């Protein structure tokens, strides 16, 4: 006979879990000492515990483990369960592979962005912008990409993007527009947007990506921090070419930040 501790050592299943298996009737002790309450198991029950562990690692529930070990399901039913589990694991692997590729892509984008931000950073005044624009609002930075895509579809050309987080933190205003000459009306379906000039600003040239729109700004902020500066809104993204943009943002000294 084996004590519960000895069975745990042989099967590498915790004593707590063996007690649970007993409570649900999955692995019941061969004998329980009436005086002490100690559980004693037959050596043959090592195989049953190992069988439970093997089936659990395949993703089966304890009820399914019990049915399989007690021969209460047919071989064909067990094969069906295994096929379902196989399909589930294949879907998970496919999903995880896509996530891994996205993580790797974003990591490359950030690393390349850090290098380009450092190499192309210019500190200079930012001009005022007058735009024929469409606008929307989002709750946080994770929603900016979808909003930009929706707004861009309403413009005939690649537009300037402007992001402005409201001081109370309630919303982020998102604007996409095309430069508008002084005195010219925006036209039907478009709003007039005016972004004021800034005496102190940062300009960075980056490759445009289809990833998280927050990533390029993270790299800009990291490089600005090395110069003792911090960005603040409104943030501007100006297209230079199909795959190149300039990021503009007002800056102030980090020491002057509240």
N, C-alpha and C positions, 0 to 999 in steps of 0.2 A: 504494500500500500504506500501511497505517496501523500505527504501533507500538502496543503494548498501552496505553501511556500516552495516545496520541492517541485510541484507541478509547474508553478510559475517560472522557476529557474530553467526547467527542461524545455518549456515552450516559448519562453521570452514574452509571456503574456502577464500583465500585472495581476497581483492578488486582487486588487479592486475590480478588474475586469472579470476575473474568474468568479468572484462573488456575484457579479451582475449576470454572468452566464447561468449561474445556479438559480438566481432569482427568476429568470425568464424561462427556466426549464430547458436550456440549450445544452449545458454540460452539468449534469447533476452528480454530486459526490456519490461514491459507492457506499459510503457510510458516514454518519455524523455522530460523534460522541455525545451521548445524551447529557453527560455531566459537564463537559467543557464546551460543547458546541463546535469543537474542531472538526473540520472537514477532511475526509480521507478519500483518495481517489485510487482507482485501479491503474496499473501501469499501462493497460490497453487504452485508457482514456487520453493518453498523450496524443495518439493519432487523431482522436476526435477534435481535440483542441487545435491541433495543427491544420485539420481540415477546415475548421471555422475560420482560422486566420487566412488560409489560402483563398477561401471563397469571399471573405470580406475584402481582401486586396483586389479581387476582381470587381468589386462594387456591389456585391449582393447584400441585401438586408439580412438581419438576424433570422427573420421568419423564413426567408428563402434558404439560408444556410441550414436551418433545422429541417426543412422539407427535403433538401438534397441529401443530407447526411442520414436521415431516417428512411431514405428510399421511398418517400411519399410522392415523388414526381418521377415521371418516366424519363428514360434516356432522351427521347425525342423532345420532351418539354425542356430538359436541361440544355440540350443543344440550342433550342430556340432562345432560351435566356442568355446563353453565351453569345449567340449571334447578335441579339439586341445590344448587349454590353459592348461587343466589338464595334458595332456601328456608332454607338455613343462615344466611345473612345476615339474613333477615327474623326468624328465631327469635332471633338475637343482639340485633337492634335491640329486639325486644319485651322480652327479658330485661333489657337495659340500661335501657330506658325505665322498667321497674318498679323497678329499683335506683335510678335517678335520683329517682323519685318518693319512694321510701323515705328516701333521703338528705335530700331537701328537707323531708320531714315531720319527721324527727328533728331537723334543724337548727332548724326552727320551734319544735319542742317544747323544745329546749334554750334557745333565745333567750327564749321566753315564760317558761320555768321560772326563768331567771336573774332576770327582772324580778319575778316573783311571789315568789321566795325573798327577794329584797332588800326588797320592800314588806311582806311578812307576817312576817318573822323576829321571833320572840320568844325571849328567853333566860329560862328559868324552870325550877324543879324538875320532874322527871317522876314521875308517880305509879306505884306498882306496878300490875302487871296480873295478873289471874287468869283464865285462859282454858280453855275446853273446846276442845281443838285436835286437829288432825292434823299430822303432821310428816314431813319427809324431809330428805335431805342431797344436796348437789350438789358438783361439783368446783370450779367457778368461777362468777363472776357471770353469765356468758353463759347458764347453765343455769337461773337462778332463775325466769325467766318461765314456762318449761314446767312446772317443779315447782309453782309457785303455781297454774297452771291445773289441774293434776291434783289438787292438794289441795283447791282451792276447790270442785271438783265433788262433794266428799264432805260439804259443809256445806249447810245449808238456807238460810243467809243470808250476805250479804257479810261477810267476816271481817276481823279485825285480822291484819295480816301482820307477822311478826317475822323478821329475818335476823340471823344471828350467825356471823361468821367465826371459826373456831377459832384460838386463839393460835399453834398450830404451822403454820397455813396449809394444813392438809391438806384440810379440807372447809368448806363453808358450811352451817350448819343453817338450814332453812326451816320456819317454823311458820305455820299459818293457823288462827285460832280465833275464837270468840265470847266476849264477856265473861261471866264466871261469878261469881255472888254468893258471898260467904263461906259455907262449910259445905255448898255444893251440889256434888254429884258431877257429873263431866263427862257421864256417860251412856254407853250402849253404843257401842263403836267409836271413842270419843274419849279423848284423854289429858288429864291435868291439866297445864297449862303455867303457870308462874309467872315473871314478869319483874320483877326487883327495881326499887324506886324509885331515882331518881338525883337527887343534890343539884343538879347542874348539867346543864342540857339545853337543846337548841334545838328550837323548834317552828316549822314552816313549813307554810303552806296552799298547796296546788297543785291544778291541774286534773289529774284522773286521765287517763292515756293508755294505749293498748294497745301502746305501743312498748317499747323496751328498759327493763326496770325499773331499770337502773343509771343511766339518764339523769337522773331527778329528784334522785338523791343526788349526782350530779356537780355539779348547780347549787347544791345546799345546801352542799357542800364549798367551792365557789368563793366563795360569799357569806360563809361562816364564816371563810375565810382572810383576807378583808378586815378582819375583826374580831380577827385574831390568835388564832383558835380552830381546833380540829381535832376532827372527829367520831370516835367509836369505838363499837363495838357493845355491846349488841344494838340494832339499828335497828328502829324500829316504824313501821308505816304503818296509820293508823286511818281508816276510811271516815266521811266526814261526810254525803255525799250520793252519788247515783249517779255523779257525775262530779267529785267533790271529795274530796280526802284531806288529812289532816294527817300530816306526816312528823316523827317524834320521834327524837332521838338524843342520847346523852350527849356532852358536850364537855369538852375541857380546853384549856389554853393551849398554843399551838404551841411556845412556848419550853420548856414542860415535857415535850414529847414526847421519848422516847428516841431 
